[in-house]
Amino acid sequence: MILNIRVDHKTADIRTIERSSNNLENLIQDLNNHHNIQEYISLTTCNRTEYYLVLPDFDHENLNWDGFEKKIVIEKNEKALRHILKLASGLESMIVGEDQILGQLKDAKKIALKDGCCGTILDTVFTKAVHVGQVVRRKTHINRGYVSIGSAAVELAESVHGDLKCKKVLVVGAGKMGTLVAKALVEKHLKAIVVANRTHDRAVKLAKELGGYAIHFDRFMEAMEDADVIISATGAPHAIVTYDKVKEAVEPSRRRSMVMVDIANPRDIEENVIDLGVKLFNIDDLRGIAAKNRDKREKEALEAEKIVDEELKLLLNSLKHLKIEPVIRDIRREMEIIRTKETKKALKILGDLQGKEIVVDKLTKSLVDKIFYDLVLNLKKAAEEDDDNTIETCKELFSLK
């Protein structure tokens, strides 16, 4: 069974998503104690936490939900597979069509492979998902223009200031999300773009690309003093822009015109900075912009859905083929043993062929391959049709365990 357990922007606000991350971890551990998880991959972004699991069965009742059952989504097999294909296609993102999810899926699989918790099934699923995401973007215009959480954050800041021209913007974090924010700012003719990041070299590199300048992370409070907009997108486990820091760094007269946009998960900016007069926005506030973006891309989304439907059928068949791979492998091994044995006997009878033994060897290989080809086709067809009788009969015919 393939299981997807998730909490995302569709079912929860950012506060709930943050809280649910630890709850989900505990739930997965509880699930493993009851059902012996065979494979798993976790995926965390600014507006979702998901787990993809392979396990023998699933009992909803035995788990410790810790009071947050209504906030999470659980989908099995085909529904779970459809979700990941739609996710990779940008259809499940808050900003429909955004490209960042493809890199996030690749990274999640890479980490799981390194940790030894991704096996053949989830490797197949995630590889297919990334492929489908690429096909959707190639065959539709779902990702045309600025479509990212980063560009939405910039649009949100513009909705307050009216225009960012001649404004000073401080970008905290030079990772993937911070880079998206900064790139969306380039065309706004700003007074200055300042980049602060814990790894200073990365901040320097990004600032150079954007015509801005970098500062050391421990100096970002100085940069706050005269910033008009602060957009924060770090991977820090705790708040880095606190009430006390803002109070100390920013004059009261400037706070009322200051806009802060927090697109991190967990959040980078303490909620109570609004008590200082700062206008603070987070992932939840992007929903209005996300809705406008979704309406604009409705036609492209319908085309993407058709591609997902077609590719889902192929993925389901691929997973069914995985089940019979051991059977095919064992039959092939048995046939090769017989071929090698009989070829040696024939060559012994024929005597010295003056170097033409290879002709006999190629002949026997060719015969086996031709017989094996139809056999494999029929076994794959039986798997696709859930014809277990044919598969079991084949095992018996070849004396396989």
N, C-alpha and C positions, 0 to 999 in steps of 0.2 A: 504494500500500500504506500502511495505517495501522499503526504499530508502537508498542507500549508497552514501555518498559524500566524496571524498578523494583527497588528493594530496600526492604523494609518490615518491620514487626514480625512478620509471618508467617514470614519466612525468615531474619531476622537479629536480633541483639541491638543495643542502642543503640550500643555501641562499633563494631560492624561497619557500622551505618548511617552513623555519623559518617565513618568511614574511606572508605566507598564513595562518598560525595558527590563527592570529587575524582576518584576512579577513573571514576565515571560521566561526569563532565564530559569527561575525556580520551577515553573510549570514544565519546561523541557526536561529538567532533571527528574522531576516527578514522573513524567511520561517515560523516561528511560528506565526508571526503576520498575515500572509496571510492564513495559512492552519491549524493552531491549531495542533501542534505536540502532539501525544498521548503518545509516548514512545521514548526515545533516549538513546544511549550509545556512548560515545566518546572514541577514542583510539589514544593515541599518543606514538610513539616510536622514536628512533633516526633517522629514515628515512621515517616516514609517520605520517600524521594526518588524521583521519577518523571519520565520524559520521555515525551511523546506526539509522534510524528514522522509526517510524510507524506514518502515517498520512492519512487522508481521501483521498486526491488527491495531485497532484503536477503540478504547472504551472511554467514552465521554464522562461517564459517571464517577469513575474512581479517582479523578484528578482533584488536586487542591487549587481551586480557582481564586481563592483569596479575595472574593467579592468583586472581581473585575470581568466576569464572564461576558457581560453584555457589550463590553467595549472591544472585544476581539472577534476576528473572523476566522472560522475554521473551514477549510475546503479540502475534499479528498479527490485523489485520482484525476479524472478528466477536468473537473472544475478547477483544481489546483494548477493543472498544466495550462489550461486556458488563461488563468490569471497571470502566470509568469510570462506567457507569450504577449499578452496585452501590456503587461508592465514594461517589457523590453521594447515594445513598440511606441511607448510614450502615452498610451491610452489610459493608464492608471495613475499617471503623475498629476500633481496639483496643477502644474503648467503643462497642458497637453502638448505632446510632441517634443518635450525637452530631451536633449541627447545625453545628459550626464548619467542617466540610469544604465546605459550600456557599459560604461566604464565601471560603475558600481557593481554590476552583475559579474563582470570579468574579475574584479578584485575579490569579490566574495568567494567565487569559485577557486581562485588562486590560493587564497588563505586556507580554505577548507582542504584543498589538495595537499598543501604543505603540512597541515595539521593531521592529515590522514583520516579525515572524517567524510571526505567526498569519494564515493565509489563510482562504479560504472554507470549506475542509473542516473544519479544527479549530474554527473559529468555530461552524459548524453543530453539531459534536459536543459542544462545551462548553456551548453554549446549551441543547441538548437535555438534557445531563446535569443541569444546574441545574434545568431544568423537571421532570425525572423525580424528582429529590430532593425538590422541593416537593410533587409529587403524592403521593409515598410518605408524607411526613409529614402530609399532609392526609387521606389515606384510611386510614392505620393509626395505631396508638399507639406506633410504634417509638421515638419520642423523648419519651415521657411521663416526667415527673420529671427528676431530675438525671442527665443523661447527657453527661458531658464528661470529658476528661482532668483538668480542674480539680477537678471534684467527686470523681473517683476519688482524686486526690492528697490531698484533705481526708479521705476515708474511710480512706486508708492511714495518715495521721497519727493518726486516731482509733483505729485498730487497735493502735497502740502505747500511746497515753496513756489509752485507754479512753473518755475524754470530753474534749472540748476546752473545756468550760465553765470560765470563769475563767482560761483560758490566754492568753498573749500570743503572737500570730502575726505574723510579719514576712513580707510578700509583696514579693518583689523582682521588679519588672517590672510595668508597668501597661498592657501591650498587651492583645491579645485574650485570650491564655491567662491572664495575670495577673488580668484582669478576671473571667474564669470562676472562678478560684480564690477570689478575694475574695467574689464573690457566693455561692459555695457555703459560705462561712464565716459569712455574715450571721446565719443562724438558729442558730448554735452558742452564742450567749450568751457570747462571749469577753470576757476582761478588756480586751483591746485588739487592734485591727487596725492595723498600721503598714504603710504603702505607700511603697516606695522606687523611684524611676524616674529615668532619666537626664533625661527631660523633666519638670521639677518640676511644671509646670502640669497635666500629665496625671495625675500622682500625686495632686495636690490635688483634682482633679475626682473621681477615683475614690474617694478617702478620704472626701470629703464625702457621696457617694452612700451609702456604707456605714457612716457614723457612726464612722469611724476617723480617723487623722490621717496626714499625709504628712511625709516627711523628704527632704532633699536627698540625692541618690545618694551623694555623698562622705561622708555621715554614717551610712550603713547599718551600718558596723562598730559604732557606738555602740548602735544598736538591737539588734545581735546579743547584746549583753552579757546581757540578761535575757529574751531571746526563748525561748519553749518550743518553738515550731515555726517553721522557716524554709522557705518554699516559693518556689522560684526559677524564673522563666519569662521570661528576657530573650531578646533576639535577638543577644546579644553573640557575637562570633566566638571568644572564648576564655573561660576560667574567670574568674569574678569573686569567687567565695567560695573562697579558697585556704587551704591548710593553715596558712600563716604568719598570715593574717588571723584565722582562728578561734583559733589558739593565743594570739595577742596580745589578742583582744577578749573571749574567754570564759574564765572561771575554770574550772580543772580539775573542781571539784566540780559545776559546772552542765553540763558537757559530756555527762556520762553520761545525763542526762535530756533532752538536746536532740535533736529530730528534724529532719532536713533532707530535703526532697523536691525533687528536681531533675527538672523536666519540660521542660527546654530541649534543643534540638538545634541546634548543638553544646551539650554539657553546661556548666552554669554553675558547678558545684561540683567541686572536685578530689576524686578518689576517695580519696586518702590522708587525708582528714579523719577517716575512721573510725579511724585510728591514735590519734586524740586522744580516742576514746571516744564520738564522736557517732554516732547511728544515722542512716545515710544511705540513701536510697532513690532510684531513678531510674525511667525509663519501663519498664524490664524488670520491676521489682517490682510494676507495676500489673496484670500478667497475671492474677493470681488474682482480683482484683476484676473485671477484664474478663470472665473466664470466667463468674463468677456473673451478671453483667449480661447476658451472651449467653444463658444458660440461661433467664433470666426473660423474654427477648424473643423466644424461639424461634418462637412462634406468629405474632407480628407480622412476624418476618423472613420467614417462609414467604409471607405475604401480599405483602410487599414484593418478593419474588422473582418472583411472578406479574406484578406491575406492570412490573418490569424486562423480563421476557420479551415482554410486549405492546409496550412502548415500543421495545425493540430492533428489532423488525420494522419499526416506523415509521421509525426512524432509518436502518436499512439502505436502505429505499426512498428516503428523502430524499437520501441520499448518491448513490444511483443516478440520481436526478433531476438532481443537480448536473452529472453527466457530459453530459447532453443539453441543458443550458441554453444553451450556445453555439449548438447547432443550432436550438433554438426561437427564440432571439434573431435569428439570421440569417434564418430563414424569415419571421419577423414583419417584419423590416426590408424584405425583398424584396416582401412583400405590401403594405406601406404605400407603397412607391415606386410600385407598379402602381396601387393605389387612388387615390393623389393625382393621378397622371398622367391616369387615365381620368375622374376626377371633373372635372378642369379641362377636358378635351375635351367632356364632356357639358354643362357649364355654358356653354361657348362656343356650342354648337349651340342650346341652349335660349334663349339671349339673356337680356334683363333679367327677372329673376324678382321684382323689387321687394322685395328683402331676404329672399326665401325660399330663397336659395342654401344656407343652413344646413340646410334640410330634406334636400337632396340629399346634402350632406356627411355628415349623421348616418345617412342611409340606407346609403351605401356603407360607412361604418364598421361599422354593425350587421351587414351582410352578411359582411364580412371577419371580424368577431369570432365570428360563428356558425360559419363554416367553420373558423376557427382553433381554436375550442374543442374540437371532436372530434379534430382533428389532434393537439393537445397531449395529450389524454387517451390517444390511441393510442400516441404516442411515449413517454409516461411508463410505460404498461403494458409496452411493448417493453423499456424500460430495466429495469423491475422483474424481467422474465423473462429478462434477459440476451440479448434477441433482437437481436443486432447486425445481422443481415441486414436487418430492417425499418428500422432506423435508417440504415444505409448506403443502402438503396433510396430512402428519403426524401431524403437528401442529393443523390442523383443526380437525382431528379425535380425538385428545386428548384435544380439546378446549383450546389450549395454545395461549397466546397473541403473 
